[in-house]
Amino acid sequence: MRGFAHASKTRIKQFQENCTPIFSSSPQVRILRQVFRMWETVAVFAGLLVACTGSPTPLGANSWALLVAGSNGYYNYRHQADVCHSYHVMINEGIPANRIIVMMYDDIAYNSDNPTPGVIINEPNGTNVYAGVKIDYKGEDLTPENFLNVLSGNKTGMKGIGTGRVIESDENTNLFVYFADHGGTGMLCFPDSNLMADDLETTLSQMRRKKQYSQFIFYVEACESGSMFDNILPEHTDVFVMTAAARDESSWGWYCDEGTCLGDEFSVRWMEHMDAEKTGTLETFFHQYQVVRSAVTKSHVQLYGDYSIGPDDLTPNKKHPTYSETGPGDVVSVSSREAALHYLRHKINKTKDTTEKQKLQNQVDNIIEARKLGDQLFDNFINSATANSPKVREVISRERLALNKDMFPCYKKLLRQFKKFCFGNEHEYFLQHFYKFANICLLSTDVDKLLKEMPGICESERPAVKVTIL
């Protein structure tokens, strides 16, 4: 509490100056001056005592970090690049390697489309951020269940899976979690299933009751990432969240010049900023939020949770920066919803093989046509659920209603039915339509009728979809 000590010394000096003309140089003044010096010493000591006995620094040797890239496929290169970069940021911030857990599919570094095998970069001509990263869980180990088990310290649940490592924390430990992948209304995506907002909040609440952390910092890179916390995460829980996007908007890929995007704008901004901070420089989470919010141009960075953590200092970097912050130059950016198409179109322009070019063009055409069918599919769902209440159709189609924990059982039923009879997680395009399912549940329309009719509705459209991804 340097501010407390400084303010006390200032007020003492002002009182001395104001009293001197009254008492002049009398013996009483000398006594008062001695008293003032005693109080000044007490004030400085009290300030130092508070500073030394306060809560641990949010990032540092006593912290744990969990870094997660939930996607796979080369067109999703950016998510694993972001996570690899974040690993080095955490090391530079003083978190020991044995307290950093990494979950990523690991199908990018040696992918056949990678022009530099074994290398992953997070900016054009950048450093190989893949080098030195220790991956604990990869491939099919990437599931929401495993994520929650690792986060909550469930060793039994992770026995025989990957390295089996989990966060081993207590009430004096600070946690940093960074997640990068696709997202939808109230969900974050993994390759074959989704992490739902209510399940995450339940785990966080249980961890707080068990005193498994002091402060919890959570950065989320995903479309509609704000919907994971808006009206879901309580205040005053010692959880501080920063999301790449509001609850109703896409996040954006960044450095997309070479087809696949090398990073995501929000992630690139916060990590390059931390890399650029001079050694020994302190900044608060609120200050970082202001910097990142101003730098991100394509979405609206949001804060959720316990704002009391915001004024706390991050630990100063332990090593010199390896990156420089992106200036206002001509960076190619792409909405995360369009990243797959952008990647395919770039391959079309790059290839000289006419047969391959036509094959890729057919794939693009099929995706565009399938997306139109997907749009119609959700119109049919809405019509089914609102047959007896047509006036709410426009609300369901257009508005993004605020979520609450009570609606998730209904929401999950619709999502399970959709995955079983319609399309799976590989079809990321549908994520932008799932808010309509949430609205159907929130407005108490005829959910049972939709659940019954959904298999038939999808059966009529599925044969027309001729692509593996949307």
C-alpha positions as CSV (number, residue, x, y, z in Angstrom):
1,M,0.0,0.0,0.0
2,R,2.5,2.6,-1.1
3,G,-0.4,5.0,-1.8
4,F,-1.5,4.8,1.9
5,A,2.0,5.6,3.2
6,H,2.6,8.4,0.7
7,A,-0.8,10.0,1.5
8,S,-0.1,9.9,5.3
9,K,3.3,11.5,4.9
10,T,1.7,14.3,2.8
11,R,-1.0,15.0,5.3
12,I,1.6,15.1,8.2
13,K,3.7,17.6,6.3
14,Q,0.7,19.8,5.5
15,F,-0.2,19.8,9.2
16,Q,3.3,20.7,10.2
17,E,3.4,23.6,7.8
18,N,0.0,24.9,9.0
19,C,0.9,24.6,12.7
20,T,4.4,26.2,12.5
21,P,3.3,29.8,12.4
22,I,1.2,29.2,15.5
23,F,3.8,27.5,17.7
24,S,6.9,29.1,16.2
25,S,10.0,27.6,17.7
26,S,8.7,26.8,21.2
27,P,9.6,23.6,23.1
28,Q,6.1,22.4,22.4
29,V,6.8,22.5,18.7
30,R,9.9,20.3,19.1
31,I,7.7,17.8,21.0
32,L,5.0,17.9,18.3
33,R,7.6,17.3,15.6
34,Q,8.9,14.2,17.4
35,V,5.3,12.9,17.6
36,F,4.8,13.7,13.9
37,R,8.0,11.8,13.0
38,M,6.8,8.8,15.1
39,W,3.4,8.8,13.2
40,E,5.2,9.1,9.9
41,T,7.3,6.0,10.7
42,V,4.1,4.1,11.8
43,A,2.3,5.1,8.6
44,V,5.2,4.0,6.4
45,F,5.5,0.7,8.3
46,A,1.8,0.1,8.1
47,G,1.8,0.6,4.4
48,L,4.7,-1.8,3.9
49,L,3.0,-4.4,6.2
50,V,-0.2,-4.3,4.2
51,A,1.7,-4.6,0.9
52,C,3.7,-7.5,2.2
53,T,0.8,-9.4,3.6
54,G,-1.6,-8.9,0.7
55,S,-2.9,-11.6,-1.7
56,P,-0.3,-13.3,-4.0
57,T,0.6,-11.7,-7.3
58,P,-1.9,-13.0,-9.9
59,L,0.9,-14.4,-12.2
60,G,4.1,-15.9,-10.9
61,A,5.8,-18.8,-9.3
62,N,2.8,-19.7,-7.0
63,S,0.4,-19.7,-10.0
64,W,-0.9,-22.5,-12.2
65,A,-1.8,-22.0,-15.9
66,L,-4.1,-24.2,-18.1
67,L,-3.9,-23.4,-21.8
68,V,-6.4,-25.0,-24.2
69,A,-6.9,-25.1,-27.9
70,G,-10.1,-26.9,-28.5
71,S,-10.1,-27.3,-32.3
72,N,-8.4,-29.4,-34.9
73,G,-7.8,-29.1,-38.7
74,Y,-5.2,-27.0,-40.5
75,Y,-7.8,-24.3,-41.3
76,N,-8.0,-23.8,-37.5
77,Y,-4.2,-23.3,-37.2
78,R,-4.6,-20.1,-35.3
79,H,-6.0,-21.7,-32.1
80,Q,-3.0,-23.9,-31.5
81,A,-0.6,-21.1,-32.5
82,D,-2.3,-18.9,-29.9
83,V,-1.9,-21.5,-27.2
84,C,1.7,-22.2,-28.1
85,H,2.5,-18.5,-27.9
86,S,0.7,-18.3,-24.6
87,Y,2.9,-21.0,-23.1
88,H,6.0,-18.9,-23.7
89,V,4.2,-15.8,-22.2
90,M,3.4,-17.8,-19.1
91,I,7.0,-18.9,-18.8
92,N,8.2,-15.3,-19.2
93,E,5.8,-14.3,-16.5
94,G,7.5,-16.6,-14.0
95,I,5.1,-19.6,-13.9
96,P,7.2,-22.7,-13.8
97,A,6.8,-25.3,-16.6
98,N,5.7,-27.9,-14.1
99,R,2.7,-25.7,-13.3
100,I,1.6,-25.2,-16.9
101,I,-0.8,-27.7,-18.4
102,V,-1.4,-27.7,-22.2
103,M,-4.3,-29.2,-24.0
104,M,-4.2,-29.1,-27.8
105,Y,-4.9,-31.6,-30.7
106,D,-1.4,-31.3,-32.0
107,D,-2.2,-31.9,-35.7
108,I,-0.8,-28.7,-37.1
109,A,3.0,-28.7,-36.6
110,Y,3.5,-31.8,-38.8
111,N,0.4,-31.4,-41.0
112,S,0.9,-32.1,-44.7
113,D,-0.3,-28.5,-45.4
114,N,2.3,-27.0,-43.2
115,P,5.1,-25.6,-45.4
116,T,7.5,-25.7,-42.5
117,P,7.1,-29.0,-40.7
118,G,7.6,-28.8,-36.9
119,V,7.1,-25.1,-36.9
120,I,4.1,-23.1,-35.7
121,I,4.2,-19.3,-35.8
122,N,1.7,-16.7,-34.4
123,E,2.7,-13.8,-36.7
124,P,4.2,-13.5,-40.2
125,N,7.9,-14.5,-40.2
126,G,7.5,-15.1,-36.4
127,T,9.4,-17.3,-33.9
128,N,8.6,-21.0,-33.8
129,V,6.2,-20.9,-30.8
130,Y,5.8,-24.7,-31.0
131,A,9.4,-25.3,-29.8
132,G,9.6,-26.2,-26.2
133,V,5.9,-26.5,-25.6
134,K,5.0,-29.5,-23.4
135,I,1.6,-30.9,-24.4
136,D,-0.2,-32.9,-21.7
137,Y,-3.4,-33.9,-23.5
138,K,-3.7,-34.2,-27.3
139,G,-6.0,-35.8,-29.9
140,E,-9.0,-37.5,-28.5
141,D,-8.0,-36.5,-25.0
142,L,-9.5,-33.0,-25.8
143,T,-12.9,-33.2,-24.2
144,P,-15.0,-30.9,-21.9
145,E,-15.0,-33.6,-19.2
146,N,-11.2,-33.8,-19.2
147,F,-10.9,-30.0,-19.2
148,L,-13.1,-29.8,-16.1
149,N,-11.2,-32.6,-14.4
150,V,-7.9,-31.0,-15.0
151,L,-9.1,-27.6,-13.9
152,S,-10.7,-28.9,-10.7
153,G,-7.8,-31.2,-9.7
154,N,-9.5,-34.5,-10.3
155,K,-6.6,-36.9,-10.5
156,T,-8.8,-40.0,-10.4
157,G,-10.7,-38.7,-13.4
158,M,-7.5,-38.2,-15.5
159,K,-5.8,-41.5,-14.5
160,G,-4.5,-43.2,-17.6
161,I,-5.2,-40.2,-19.8
162,G,-2.3,-38.2,-21.3
163,T,0.2,-37.2,-18.6
164,G,-2.5,-37.4,-16.0
165,R,-1.4,-34.0,-14.7
166,V,-4.1,-31.8,-13.1
167,I,-4.0,-28.4,-11.3
168,E,-3.0,-28.9,-7.7
169,S,-4.0,-25.7,-6.0
170,D,-5.2,-24.4,-2.7
171,E,-6.6,-21.1,-1.3
172,N,-3.3,-19.3,-1.8
173,T,-2.9,-20.3,-5.5
174,N,-3.7,-18.0,-8.4
175,L,-5.0,-19.7,-11.6
176,F,-4.7,-18.5,-15.2
177,V,-6.8,-20.3,-17.8
178,Y,-6.7,-19.4,-21.5
179,F,-9.0,-21.0,-24.0
180,A,-9.0,-20.6,-27.8
181,D,-11.4,-22.2,-30.2
182,H,-14.9,-21.8,-31.7
183,G,-17.9,-20.9,-29.6
184,G,-21.6,-20.5,-29.7
185,T,-24.4,-19.3,-27.5
186,G,-23.5,-20.6,-24.0
187,M,-20.8,-23.0,-25.2
188,L,-17.2,-23.4,-26.0
189,C,-16.2,-26.1,-28.5
190,F,-14.0,-29.1,-28.4
191,P,-13.5,-31.4,-31.4
192,D,-16.5,-33.8,-30.7
193,S,-18.5,-32.0,-28.0
194,N,-19.1,-28.7,-26.2
195,L,-18.4,-27.2,-22.8
196,M,-21.6,-25.6,-21.7
197,A,-21.8,-22.4,-19.6
198,D,-23.8,-24.0,-16.7
199,D,-21.3,-26.8,-16.4
200,L,-18.4,-24.5,-16.3
201,E,-20.1,-22.2,-13.7
202,T,-20.9,-25.2,-11.5
203,T,-17.3,-26.3,-11.5
204,L,-16.1,-22.8,-10.7
205,S,-18.5,-22.6,-7.8
206,Q,-17.4,-26.0,-6.5
207,M,-13.7,-25.0,-6.7
208,R,-14.5,-21.8,-4.8
209,R,-16.3,-23.7,-2.0
210,K,-13.4,-26.1,-1.7
211,K,-11.0,-23.1,-1.6
212,Q,-9.0,-24.3,-4.6
213,Y,-7.9,-20.8,-5.7
214,S,-7.2,-17.3,-4.4
215,Q,-7.7,-15.5,-7.7
216,F,-8.9,-17.0,-11.0
217,I,-8.0,-15.2,-14.3
218,F,-9.8,-16.5,-17.4
219,Y,-9.1,-15.3,-21.0
220,V,-11.4,-16.7,-23.7
221,E,-10.9,-16.5,-27.4
222,A,-14.1,-17.6,-29.1
223,C,-17.1,-16.4,-31.0
224,E,-20.0,-15.3,-28.7
225,S,-17.6,-16.0,-25.8
226,G,-19.4,-13.3,-23.7
227,S,-22.5,-15.6,-23.6
228,M,-20.5,-18.1,-21.4
229,F,-20.6,-15.6,-18.5
230,D,-23.2,-12.9,-19.2
231,N,-25.9,-13.4,-16.6
232,I,-24.3,-16.7,-15.7
233,L,-21.2,-16.0,-13.7
234,P,-21.9,-14.4,-10.3
235,E,-19.9,-11.4,-9.1
236,H,-17.6,-11.4,-6.0
237,T,-16.3,-14.9,-6.8
238,D,-12.6,-14.0,-7.2
239,V,-13.0,-15.0,-10.9
240,F,-12.0,-12.3,-13.4
241,V,-12.9,-13.0,-17.1
242,M,-11.9,-11.2,-20.3
243,T,-13.5,-12.4,-23.5
244,A,-12.6,-11.8,-27.2
245,A,-16.2,-11.0,-28.1
246,A,-19.6,-10.0,-26.7
247,R,-22.3,-12.6,-26.4
248,D,-23.7,-11.9,-29.8
249,E,-20.7,-11.5,-32.1
250,S,-17.9,-13.3,-33.9
251,S,-14.3,-13.2,-32.9
252,W,-11.8,-12.7,-35.7
253,G,-8.8,-14.5,-37.2
254,W,-5.7,-12.4,-37.6
255,Y,-2.7,-12.5,-39.9
256,C,-4.7,-14.4,-42.6
257,D,-2.5,-13.5,-45.6
258,E,-1.4,-17.1,-46.2
259,G,-4.9,-18.6,-46.2
260,T,-5.0,-20.1,-42.7
261,C,-4.9,-17.4,-40.1
262,L,-1.8,-17.4,-37.9
263,G,-3.6,-16.1,-34.8
264,D,-6.8,-14.5,-33.5
265,E,-7.0,-10.7,-33.1
266,F,-7.9,-10.7,-29.4
267,S,-5.2,-13.3,-28.5
268,V,-2.6,-11.6,-30.6
269,R,-3.3,-8.3,-29.0
270,W,-3.0,-9.4,-25.4
271,M,0.0,-11.6,-25.9
272,E,2.0,-9.2,-28.1
273,H,1.2,-6.5,-25.6
274,M,2.6,-8.6,-22.7
275,D,5.6,-9.5,-24.8
276,A,6.3,-5.9,-25.5
277,E,6.1,-4.8,-21.9
278,K,9.6,-3.9,-20.6
279,T,11.2,-6.1,-18.0
280,G,10.2,-4.9,-14.6
281,T,7.1,-3.1,-15.8
282,L,4.0,-3.6,-13.7
283,E,0.4,-3.2,-15.1
284,T,-3.0,-4.0,-13.8
285,F,-5.5,-6.3,-15.4
286,F,-7.8,-3.3,-15.9
287,H,-5.0,-1.5,-17.7
288,Q,-4.4,-4.5,-19.9
289,Y,-8.1,-4.6,-20.6
290,Q,-8.1,-1.0,-21.7
291,V,-5.1,-1.5,-23.9
292,V,-6.5,-4.7,-25.5
293,R,-10.0,-3.3,-25.9
294,S,-8.7,-0.3,-27.7
295,A,-6.4,-2.4,-29.9
296,V,-9.1,-5.0,-31.0
297,T,-10.9,-3.6,-34.0
298,K,-13.3,-6.3,-35.1
299,S,-15.1,-7.3,-31.9
300,H,-15.9,-5.9,-28.5
301,V,-13.7,-7.2,-25.7
302,Q,-15.7,-7.8,-22.6
303,L,-15.1,-8.2,-18.8
304,Y,-17.1,-10.4,-16.4
305,G,-17.0,-11.7,-12.9
306,D,-15.2,-10.1,-9.9
307,Y,-13.9,-6.6,-10.8
308,S,-12.1,-6.3,-7.5
309,I,-9.2,-8.3,-9.1
310,G,-8.9,-5.7,-11.9
311,P,-6.6,-3.3,-10.0
312,D,-4.2,-6.0,-9.1
313,D,-0.8,-6.0,-10.7
314,L,0.4,-8.7,-13.1
315,T,3.9,-10.0,-12.4
316,P,6.6,-8.2,-14.4
317,N,8.1,-10.1,-17.3
318,K,11.1,-12.2,-16.4
319,K,12.7,-12.2,-19.9
320,H,13.1,-9.8,-22.7
321,P,10.2,-9.6,-25.3
322,T,10.4,-11.7,-28.4
323,Y,7.6,-10.0,-30.3
324,S,6.6,-6.4,-31.0
325,E,3.1,-5.1,-30.8
326,T,1.1,-5.1,-34.1
327,G,0.8,-1.6,-35.5
328,P,-2.1,-0.2,-37.6
329,G,-0.8,-1.8,-40.8
330,D,-2.7,-3.7,-43.4
331,V,-3.3,-7.0,-41.5
332,V,-5.6,-9.4,-43.3
333,S,-8.4,-10.5,-40.9
334,V,-11.3,-12.9,-41.3
335,S,-14.4,-13.6,-39.2
336,S,-13.9,-16.9,-37.5
337,R,-17.1,-18.1,-39.1
338,E,-15.6,-17.7,-42.5
339,A,-12.0,-19.0,-41.8
340,A,-12.6,-22.3,-43.5
341,L,-13.9,-20.8,-46.7
342,H,-11.1,-18.2,-46.7
343,Y,-8.5,-21.0,-46.4
344,L,-10.0,-23.0,-49.3
345,R,-10.2,-19.9,-51.5
346,H,-6.6,-19.1,-50.8
347,K,-5.7,-22.7,-51.8
348,I,-7.6,-22.2,-55.1
349,N,-5.7,-19.1,-55.9
350,K,-2.4,-20.7,-55.0
351,T,-2.6,-24.0,-56.8
352,K,-1.6,-24.3,-60.5
353,D,-3.0,-27.7,-61.0
354,T,-6.3,-27.2,-62.8
355,T,-7.8,-30.5,-61.6
356,E,-7.0,-29.7,-58.0
357,K,-8.3,-26.1,-58.5
358,Q,-11.6,-27.4,-59.8
359,K,-11.9,-29.9,-57.0
360,L,-11.4,-27.2,-54.4
361,Q,-13.8,-24.9,-56.2
362,N,-16.5,-27.6,-56.1
363,Q,-15.9,-27.9,-52.4
364,V,-16.4,-24.2,-51.9
365,D,-19.6,-24.2,-54.0
366,N,-20.9,-27.2,-52.0
367,I,-20.2,-25.4,-48.7
368,I,-22.0,-22.3,-49.8
369,E,-25.0,-24.3,-51.0
370,A,-25.1,-26.4,-47.8
371,R,-25.0,-23.3,-45.7
372,K,-28.2,-22.1,-47.4
373,L,-29.8,-25.4,-46.6
374,G,-28.6,-25.0,-43.0
375,D,-30.3,-21.6,-42.8
376,Q,-33.5,-23.1,-44.0
377,L,-33.2,-26.0,-41.6
378,F,-33.4,-23.6,-38.6
379,D,-36.3,-21.8,-40.1
380,N,-38.1,-25.1,-40.2
381,F,-37.1,-25.8,-36.5
382,I,-38.6,-22.4,-35.5
383,N,-41.8,-23.1,-37.4
384,S,-42.1,-26.4,-35.7
385,A,-41.7,-25.0,-32.2
386,T,-44.0,-22.0,-32.8
387,A,-46.9,-23.6,-34.6
388,N,-49.2,-22.5,-31.8
389,S,-47.4,-19.2,-31.1
390,P,-46.4,-17.7,-34.5
391,K,-46.0,-14.2,-33.0
392,V,-42.7,-15.1,-31.3
393,R,-41.1,-16.4,-34.5
394,E,-39.4,-13.1,-35.3
395,V,-38.1,-12.8,-31.7
396,I,-36.6,-16.2,-31.9
397,S,-35.0,-15.6,-35.3
398,R,-33.6,-12.1,-34.6
399,E,-33.0,-11.4,-31.0
400,R,-30.3,-12.7,-28.7
401,L,-32.1,-13.2,-25.4
402,A,-30.0,-13.3,-22.1
403,L,-29.3,-16.8,-20.9
404,N,-29.9,-18.2,-17.4
405,K,-28.8,-21.4,-15.8
406,D,-32.4,-22.7,-15.6
407,M,-32.8,-22.9,-19.4
408,F,-29.8,-25.2,-20.0
409,P,-31.6,-28.6,-19.5
410,C,-33.9,-27.7,-22.3
411,Y,-31.2,-26.3,-24.4
412,K,-29.0,-29.4,-24.0
413,K,-31.9,-31.6,-25.1
414,L,-32.2,-29.7,-28.4
415,L,-28.5,-29.8,-29.0
416,R,-28.3,-33.5,-28.3
417,Q,-31.1,-34.2,-30.7
418,F,-29.5,-32.0,-33.3
419,K,-26.2,-33.8,-33.0
420,K,-27.8,-37.2,-33.1
421,F,-30.1,-36.7,-36.1
422,C,-28.7,-33.7,-38.0
423,F,-25.1,-32.6,-37.8
424,G,-22.0,-33.0,-35.5
425,N,-19.4,-30.6,-34.2
426,E,-17.4,-30.6,-37.4
427,H,-20.0,-28.4,-39.0
428,E,-19.0,-25.2,-37.2
429,Y,-21.3,-23.0,-39.3
430,F,-24.3,-24.1,-37.3
431,L,-22.9,-22.5,-34.1
432,Q,-24.2,-19.1,-35.2
433,H,-27.7,-20.5,-35.3
434,F,-27.8,-22.2,-31.8
435,Y,-29.0,-19.0,-30.1
436,K,-32.4,-19.8,-31.8
437,F,-32.5,-23.1,-29.8
438,A,-31.7,-21.1,-26.6
439,N,-34.5,-18.6,-27.5
440,I,-37.0,-21.5,-28.0
441,C,-36.2,-22.7,-24.5
442,L,-36.3,-19.2,-22.9
443,L,-39.7,-18.4,-24.5
444,S,-41.3,-21.7,-23.4
445,T,-42.5,-22.6,-26.9
446,D,-43.4,-26.2,-27.9
447,V,-40.0,-27.8,-27.3
448,D,-41.5,-31.3,-27.2
449,K,-43.0,-30.9,-30.6
450,L,-39.7,-29.8,-32.0
451,L,-37.8,-32.7,-30.4
452,K,-40.3,-35.1,-32.0
453,E,-40.1,-33.5,-35.4
454,M,-36.4,-32.7,-35.6
455,P,-35.3,-36.2,-36.9
456,G,-37.7,-35.9,-39.9
457,I,-36.8,-32.3,-40.6
458,C,-33.1,-33.2,-40.8
459,E,-33.7,-36.4,-42.7
460,S,-35.2,-34.4,-45.6
461,E,-32.2,-32.0,-45.8
462,R,-29.1,-34.1,-44.9
463,P,-28.8,-35.9,-48.4
464,A,-28.3,-32.5,-50.0
465,V,-25.3,-31.6,-47.8
466,K,-22.2,-32.9,-49.7
467,V,-19.4,-31.6,-47.6
468,T,-17.5,-32.8,-44.5
469,I,-17.4,-29.3,-43.0
470,L,-19.6,-26.3,-43.1
